[in-house]
């Protein structure tokens, strides 16, 4: 049994932040044994790591990011979505046909995720099956757990980044079968977005998701030009979401990134189906897509998570993306002019930690749950008075000293 000690800060719900100063978390390879305000006497033989005055937070879940776009972080940020995809994204992703490129890039990405405090992901690979398996190998080696998807695209990808429909179907099944060797990573069905997949492919992916009982991830209503394009491709639909719904890709295990321009009907369909929205504020601002109505979604009872969406988003750290979600919410409030409250620090933090943990079947800092945690120090940041733990937590969202993350725990193991 192991025990770690520090100042715990975590969310029980959207509106409930828990602070337990100088507390102890006891855990073993099966999960958390308990949380205590004093050292538990029945665990006198446990291995204690005392982190002193450090903050111990739940580690982050990044619920939408594109692994092969990692090398192009910070490039092309002045272009709108479709131009950015064609100019930078698709040519970059085409390089991952080379397995050596995949190994070199993904080994660095996996380590940086852990270094930034992200231990769980829902991630897009490229359309290349071998590179996707390499990605999963590197993530598992680093200690990242979650879902990885081999991207499907049999149209509108260009000469070097497009499959035939038959290839896409067969390679998806091969990917699913080969991914069974991983202990902490699972496959997720990943049509890139409707314009990248023919009707035949979408129908097949819906069938595969059902036959193999797999979750689904894609994009929805990110950009007005994209929405118009989907309407041209699917003239029988009135809303973007129907292009997924009619093929069985729309249910309570579906993650849809963005939803910036989802109208009332689409938001209602999201709620009714139990689809989860992944809010990607940094990407939405960089690509001038707009500001999602996150507060309205939450008030409707829609499940919302956060994603970095690299490389549309320019920060891999979820600390930065939590702060971006707060700023985006404030901008949305000004746009709506209806006094809708913006997201506060505690709420945005919840969307990046406790809320998405449920997608993996986990709880946060509860008995029986796996330990996913960050140990964060702020000793060298200047102060003129003693800050409360809550104030230190808020400051940590917006500002951290260099190398502030001193330890990371993933699935009950220290990985940093």
Buried (B, 14 or more C-beta within 10 A) or exposed (E): BBBBBBBBBBBBEBEEBBBBEBBBBBBEEEBBBBBBEEBBEEBEEBEBEEBEEBBBBBBBBBBBBBBBBBBBBEBBBEBBBBEBBBEBBBBBBBBBBEEEBBBEBBBBBBBBBBBBBBBBBBBBBBBBBBBBBBBBBBBBEBBBBBBBBBBBBBBBBEEEBBBEBEBBBBBBBBBBEBBEEBEBBBBBBBBBBBBBBBBBBBBBBBEBBEEEEBBBBBBBBBBBEBBEBBBEBBEEBEBBBBBBBBBBBBBEBBBBBBBBBBBEEBBBBBBEBBBBBBBBBBBBBBBEBBBBBBBBBBEEEBBBBBBBBBBBBBBBBBBBBBBBBBBBBBBBBEEEEEEBEBBBBBBBBBBBBBBBBBBBEBBBBBEEBBBBBBBBBBEEBEEEEEBEBBEBBBBBBEEBBEEBBEBBBBBBBBBB
